[in-house]
Amino acid sequence: MTFSSFLNLLFQNKVLNFSQSSVERSYKNLNTDFYINEVRKIQAWLKARNIKEGDHVCTLFENSIEWNICDAAIISMGAIHVSLSPTIDSNKVKSVTKSCDLKLILVGTPIIKELFAFKLDSDELISFNQILEECAAIELPKELLSRCEPNMISSLFFTSGTSSSTKAVYHTHGTILDNAMKTAEYYNFSPDTIALSILPIHYAFERMYNYVYQFSGASIHYANPQLSLLENILVTQADVFCIVPKLLEELLHQSKEEETTFKEYIKNKKPLIICSGAAIPNHLYGFLERDNIDIYEMYGSTEALIVSANTPERYRKGSSGHILFPERVKIDTTGQLQVNIGSSYYHSNFGANGEVKDGWFQTKDIAYIENEFLHLSGRESETFKNKEGLFLNSSEIEAELKASPLVKNVLVYYDTNQGICAIFELTQMGNKRAVTELIKGYNSKRDYSKRINYYAISSSWTVESGEMTISFKVKRNFIIQKYKNELIAVN
């Protein structure tokens, strides 16, 4: 297909539908005409603020229609959208402001503005309510501005920083549109589809599916932060939502309190639950099969966007889905997955860190391809060679340990001096004595070279305390550095 403007494609079916309920405002069944009118307002306001093509505009929003409105307004007029989490550390915002030369910082609510205004001391921090007030005095254009071309930068996405510092990745209008439209072909979403937005919308996984929902005309409902994950799902009766393994585990735990209602929901709706972010822990599969819950795993990254997806029509159990563009994916001689991408790291020497070579993104994921379905085997960082020269995979050890009801999370790594080490986050059932016995039981079945030598018991792993990324991935290096001095020898 030929490239058309972002907004023309977005609004071609005229059946967009949004609903949300939050502390600040509640909307019900907002249609496309309302959406377009609000985008026109924000475009006029940005123009009055002298925002031009190529300028960077930052948003600090929770999941909401306001985010969508600002996103469409910013990128369609040729500016670059820098979307950040409203819970991000203010020092990181300062760093982004300096490196990207941000012209404006838009925030979703007055509460968020007060929080960051105190820390940033910025006059260019503006709440959405303030924008709407100022729009009253601005003459609105008759038509939407649409200045985007395929090779123009649309947005800066930020990596989660699981194994290194967070990086900013730029994507063009063409890259985003190409990926979202191809993904939309994989699903049968329609105006009758109820999509629930749960994960942070600045996260590439949620953001791309948000575009897919819009292109398909699906009704998007934004999760109410005052309700639990399960309550949001049952209230909206969602047909589809994106989730990560940690939240999936939380959902299954919450479902025990509303077991009958949840089972009825699963039976009647047969929801499309799209999961990414990490491998689903083995111990969850028993719960999923018992309750007939279908999980459709996909694979993607900030750099490559959506790479593969399982759907009811294209499904392979145990895989990460059918590859959207097979010609853009390959496995190198070491077994590493590589993806040809249309993006690069912002303000960096392209490929200097070895992550992009000749246009191919080095994912560091070990994988294989079978009949155009992608299968992941682990991460390069999860494979280590011990003193005896044996290659071991930490994820396999972690999966076995995590099968215990004592263990909520565990991280296994190899230290040249201490050998195999394990750092545990325990459930309420766990304690030091029980973990020691668990490790001894594990070691008794292994040769000396494969035994766990040292362990530590950590506090809870959370986004706030730094062990998890905003997308609930484990920050391995952070955890290792934080607890390496608390390791105890296994006697």
Beta strands, then each sheet from edge to edge (+ up, - down):
strand 1: 17-21
strand 2: 26-31
strand 3: 56-60
strand 4: 80-84
strand 5: 102-107
strand 6: 125-127
strand 7: 153-158
strand 8: 168-172
strand 9: 194-197
strand 10: 219-222
strand 11: 240-243
strand 12: 272-275
strand 13: 295-301
strand 14: 305-309
strand 15: 322-323
strand 16: 329-331
strand 17: 336-340
strand 18: 344-345
strand 19: 356-357
strand 20: 360-370
strand 21: 373-379
strand 22: 383-385
strand 23: 391-393
strand 24: 407-415
strand 25: 419-426
strand 26: 452-457
strand 27: 488-489
sheet 1: 2+ 1- 10- 9- 11- 12- 13- 14+ 15-
sheet 2: 6+ 5+ 3+ 4+ 7+ 8- 18+
sheet 3: 16+ 17- 20+ 19-
sheet 4: 16+ 17- 20+ 21-
sheet 5: 22+ 23-
sheet 6: 24+ 25- 26- 27+
end
